Amino acid sequence: MMTFSLPLATLMTALSMNPGAGLYKDFVVVDRGSGDEYYDTYGVDQTTDFGGLELGAFCPTGTPLLLSGGEANSYQNGNDDVQSTTLFYTTFEAGNRPTFPLFYGINLDYQGQFYDFNFNSLNKEWRTTGSNLDLTTGAAAGDYAVEVWFSGYATYPGGSFYVYDSNFGVNYVATYSVLDDPDGDCVAPDDNCADIANGDQADSDNDGVGDVCDSCVNDINTDQADSDNDGVGDACDVCPNVFDPGQADGNNDGVGDACSDSDADGVLDSDDACDDTEPGASTDADGCSGAQAVALACPCDDNWKNHGAYVKCVAHIADDLSDDGLLTEDEADAIKSAAGSSDCGKKNK
């Protein structure tokens, strides 16, 4: 591929030289994902002009914008005739054109001659459409311009010259955009999951947040609030204030096991050593009433030395709990009396 850099003033001067042969009815060929499309430079054949064209917005990881090539038609006058043609192009950030841009050349292949009644001459057609130059893949997000012009090498008896189709030196410029698409799903700028690929944009609860990144897929939670940072949004979290990514709910009551308090004693089931405390009973830090605390500390079925050892344990714990206020004296006495009347610790004879 050739490169070429030429000041605009030089192009304008060259355009007016040797008018005996020249270029006309030229086309830029691009592929925007659905095959080659032809855009002309002269406004002929009811084809859309390339100059001033907005080519669209493209995803950097999706279907690219391709410069396939171009087509040129040359006319001759007597012995003045075009022998080869080239499409030159360059790209740059829109609004930031270099003073002397570097142009790359695409040689256009000779296709044959045809008689043009408008010029009353046997003219030539040149075309190349297989270049497939990718203008978007890997480009940073932003707005871009692609600038083109055509050149032809012509001869006449005793010499040669160049002819141009360059819009009198200002060339032909079309624009396009590369989308900011960090997740690579080619949905931008209104991607409902900007950082996770979801080309289908599924949103079951219609809250504007795609299912693949929605912390509550079936419950509207536009703000995605998640007070306990467990990945489950408050709107559908069975324990909105307790870290509980597993969302276990053994009894299916809508309150997660991690924050369930079955006996309503203020101690979560997950921390409650006695989850069946009677309503209204005073409890210790483990969620146990005085009587339950004694039973836990002095289980009847433990391997007691004798009945007296069991009764002594109950008396000691009951007195301590009474001193701590978890048991009244009467309650403590009743527990000790019941222990004395029990068979706990007694050996079978």
Secondary structure as the mmCIF struct_conf table of DSSP 4:
data_model
#
loop_
_struct_conf.conf_type_id
_struct_conf.id
_struct_conf.beg_label_comp_id
_struct_conf.beg_label_asym_id
_struct_conf.beg_label_seq_id
_struct_conf.end_label_comp_id
_struct_conf.end_label_asym_id
_struct_conf.end_label_seq_id
STRN STRN1 MET A 2 PHE A 4
HELX_RH_AL_P HELX_RH_AL_P1 LEU A 8 LEU A 15
TURN_TY1_P TURN_TY1_P1 SER A 16 SER A 16
BEND BEND1 MET A 17 MET A 17
TURN_TY1_P TURN_TY1_P2 PRO A 19 GLY A 20
BEND BEND2 ALA A 21 ALA A 21
STRN STRN2 GLY A 22 ASP A 31
BEND BEND3 ARG A 32 GLY A 35
STRN STRN3 ASP A 36 ASP A 40
BEND BEND4 THR A 41 TYR A 42
TURN_TY1_P TURN_TY1_P3 ASP A 45 GLN A 46
HELX_LH_PP_P HELX_LH_PP_P1 THR A 47 THR A 48
STRN STRN4 ASP A 49 ASP A 49
BEND BEND5 PHE A 50 PHE A 50
TURN_TY1_P TURN_TY1_P4 GLY A 51 GLY A 52
STRN STRN5 GLU A 54 PHE A 58
TURN_TY1_P TURN_TY1_P5 PRO A 60 THR A 61
BEND BEND6 GLY A 62 THR A 63
HELX_LH_PP_P HELX_LH_PP_P2 PRO A 64 LEU A 65
STRN STRN6 LEU A 66 TYR A 75
STRN STRN7 ASN A 77 ASN A 77
TURN_TY1_P TURN_TY1_P6 GLY A 78 ASN A 79
STRN STRN8 ASP A 80 ASP A 80
STRN STRN9 ASP A 81 GLU A 93
TURN_TY1_P TURN_TY1_P7 ALA A 94 GLY A 95
BEND BEND7 THR A 99 PHE A 100
HELX_LH_PP_P HELX_LH_PP_P3 PRO A 101 LEU A 102
STRN STRN10 PHE A 103 ASP A 116
TURN_TY1_P TURN_TY1_P8 PHE A 117 ASN A 120
STRN STRN11 SER A 121 THR A 128
STRN STRN12 LEU A 133 ASP A 134
BEND BEND8 LEU A 135 THR A 136
TURN_TY1_P TURN_TY1_P9 THR A 137 GLY A 138
HELX_LH_PP_P HELX_LH_PP_P4 ALA A 139 ALA A 140
BEND BEND9 ALA A 141 ALA A 141
STRN STRN13 GLY A 142 TYR A 156
TURN_TY1_P TURN_TY1_P10 PRO A 157 GLY A 158
STRN STRN14 GLY A 159 ASP A 165
BEND BEND10 SER A 166 SER A 166
TURN_TY1_P TURN_TY1_P11 ASN A 167 VAL A 170
STRN STRN15 TYR A 172 VAL A 178
TURN_TY1_P TURN_TY1_P12 PRO A 182 ASP A 183
BEND BEND11 GLY A 184 CYS A 186
BEND BEND12 PRO A 189 ASP A 190
BEND BEND13 ASN A 192 CYS A 193
TURN_TY1_P TURN_TY1_P13 ALA A 194 ASP A 195
BEND BEND14 ILE A 196 ILE A 196
TURN_TY1_P TURN_TY1_P14 GLY A 199 ASP A 200
TURN_TY1_P TURN_TY1_P15 SER A 204 ASP A 205
BEND BEND15 ASP A 207 VAL A 209
HELX_RH_3T_P HELX_RH_3T_P1 ASP A 211 CYS A 213
BEND BEND16 SER A 215 CYS A 216
TURN_TY1_P TURN_TY1_P16 VAL A 217 ASN A 218
BEND BEND17 ASP A 219 ASP A 219
TURN_TY1_P TURN_TY1_P17 THR A 222 ASP A 223
TURN_TY1_P TURN_TY1_P18 SER A 227 ASP A 228
BEND BEND18 ASP A 230 VAL A 232
TURN_TY1_P TURN_TY1_P19 ASP A 234 CYS A 236
BEND BEND19 VAL A 238 CYS A 239
TURN_TY1_P TURN_TY1_P20 PRO A 240 ASN A 241
BEND BEND20 VAL A 242 VAL A 242
TURN_TY1_P TURN_TY1_P21 PRO A 245 GLY A 246
TURN_TY1_P TURN_TY1_P22 GLY A 250 ASN A 251
BEND BEND21 ASP A 253 VAL A 255
HELX_RH_3T_P HELX_RH_3T_P2 ASP A 257 CYS A 259
TURN_TY1_P TURN_TY1_P23 SER A 262 ASP A 263
BEND BEND22 ASP A 265 VAL A 267
TURN_TY1_P TURN_TY1_P24 ASP A 269 ASP A 271
BEND BEND23 ALA A 273 ALA A 273
TURN_TY1_P TURN_TY1_P25 ASP A 275 ASP A 276
HELX_LH_PP_P HELX_LH_PP_P5 THR A 277 GLU A 278
TURN_TY1_P TURN_TY1_P26 PRO A 279 GLY A 280
TURN_TY1_P TURN_TY1_P27 ALA A 285 ASP A 286
BEND BEND24 GLY A 287 GLY A 287
HELX_RH_AL_P HELX_RH_AL_P2 GLY A 290 ALA A 297
BEND BEND25 CYS A 298 CYS A 298
TURN_TY1_P TURN_TY1_P28 CYS A 300 ASP A 301
BEND BEND26 ASP A 302 ASP A 302
BEND BEND27 LYS A 305 ASN A 306
HELX_RH_AL_P HELX_RH_AL_P3 HIS A 307 ASP A 324
TURN_TY1_P TURN_TY1_P29 GLY A 325 GLY A 325
BEND BEND28 LEU A 326 LEU A 327
HELX_RH_AL_P HELX_RH_AL_P4 GLU A 329 SER A 341
BEND BEND29 SER A 342 SER A 342
TURN_TY1_P TURN_TY1_P30 CYS A 344 GLY A 345
HELX_LH_PP_P HELX_LH_PP_P6 LYS A 346 ASN A 348
#
